[in-house]
């Protein structure tokens, strides 16, 4: 579930928010002074982002090296296509991660019911 929260919400209820992210896979957009400033996401989502970001940078460097002396318009097209594919994979992997995170949280609740 995606919700917007404020810095005040974090100050008042950090533990509950972290539990919601960790156990249910919730995602929060943190606003500061009325503008989005950060995101609170499950660690799996961040790991996917970080992995894809590194892949993107490596791929862009490779494209630039290969295309440096070739057609600049073609270089831009290849880069745009690569970025579009990565964005698509982020969405796909993020959805899968969120689903896995939610399933794990449900399984954990089933194994450890509250009294």
N, C-alpha and C positions, 0 to 999 in steps of 0.2 A: 504494500500500500504506500503510495506517495503522498506525503503531507508537507506543508510548509510550517516551519516553526521559527521562533525568534531566539536570539541569544539568551533572553530572559528565560525561555522555556528550558534551555540547556542548563542554565544556572540553577533553576528550581528543581529539575527532574532528570538530571543526566543519567542516573542509574536505570530508570525506567525506559528512557529512550534507547540506551545501549542494549538493554534486554530485548526491546522490540526489534531492533535491527538484527541482533545476533540470533534470536530464537524464532522470529516470525519472518525475517527477511524484509522488514519494512525499510523504506527509504525516506529520508527527510531532506528537504531543502532548507538550509538555515539562512534566514534573512538578518541583515544588519542594516539599521537605518532605513528599513523598508525595501531594501534591494537584496536579491539573492547573493550570498557571499560564499557558501560552501554546501557540500552535500554530505550527508551521513548515510553511508551505504554498507551493506554486508561486505565482509572482507573478501569473499569470493568475487564479488563484482569489481572491487578495486583491483584484485589480482589479475582479472581478465583485462581490465583497462590498462594496467601497467604493462602486461605482456604485449598487448596489441600496440601500445604506444611505442615500445621498443622495436617491435617488428616494423611499424610504420617508418620510424626514423631510419632503420637499417635499409629498408626498401627504397626510401626516397634518396638516400645517399648512393645506393647502387644505381638507381635510375639516372640520377644526375651525372654520375661518372660515365655511364654507358652512352648517354645522350648528349653530353657536353658539346661535342663537335658535330652533332647531327642536327636535325630539324628541331628548333626550339618549340614550335607549336606541337609537334609530336610528343616532346618531353612533357609538356603541360597536360596533354591528353592522357598519357600513361599515368602520370601522377594523380590526376583527377579520378581515373578509373580505379587506381589502387586505393585511394582514400574512400571511395564509394564502397568498394568491397570490404574494407576494414570496418566501416560504419555498419554495414549490413551484418558482418560477423559479430560485432559488439552487441547489436540488438538481439541476434539469435543466441549468442552465448549468455548474455545477461538474462534473457528469458529462461533459458535452461537452468542457469545458476539459481535464479529466484525460485523456480519450481523445486529444485533439489533442496534448497535451503528451507523452503516451506514444508516439504515432505519430511526432512530431518527433524524439524521443530515439532511437527505433529507426532512423529514417532517417539521423540523424547518425552513429549507430554503423555503419550499412551503408556510408556514404560514407567514414568514417575508421576502418577496422578497426585493431585493435591488432596489433602485431607478435608 
